[in-house]
Amino acid sequence: MTIAFFDMDKTLLSRSSTTEYIKYLWRHQMLSVRELIAAVSVSIGYALKLLDFPRVVALLSRDFRDGDVNETRALAERWVREELLRYIAPRAVARVRAHQEAGDEVWLLSAATQFVVMPIARHLGIQCRFTELEISGNRITGNIVDAACYGAGKVVWAERIARERGVALSDCVFYTDSISDQPLLDCVGHPVAVNPDKRLERYARSRGWVVEKFY
């Protein structure tokens, strides 16, 4: 048995969940112009790797509708069900099933929050780790619990998961589209660049890694 780790946005999904969520909220008139500008800035900064994405998302989640947990969870579940599931790439699902049939554990590792990642993982029947937003009472505080599942933080979580199962990262597979995941790609024995951004594609080809398209 080995462990197959999958990124979510633009890997398992053919779209960015952040961008799609912003569009969904705007279409349903749930964002003010000020909130839209802030959200779009986060989306652009994330795409350009210019900001601490998990930290900014935590702060925005705290401020959106006063950080009400029940409302945030219900809204996210409805959005995932109504729109996001359609962007799960069939080839990604086929690869997940192939690993499962081979007896491998499959984990979704994403910088997104529990409100987005858990419904996707549940739909696919796989385990997951995400950037966990701290909750106090019924409010999102704007803080992050433990290491954010982003950049080097994904290495932290992958190492913990592998260690608990007695598996070396050198025996694991990691599928992702983004250069921000380079720290974990460099640690696993079987890195796979999926529909990679330009920087990751150059890096992957220079290292002789597998480059694939899921969509």
Helices and strands as residue ranges (DSSP letters): E 3-6, I 8-12, H 17-27, H 33-47, H 53-63, G 64-67, H 69-82, G 84-87, H 90-101, E 105-113, H 114-124, E 127-136, E 139-145, H 152-164, G 169-171, E 173-176, G 179-181, H 182-185, E 190-194, H 198-207, E 210-212
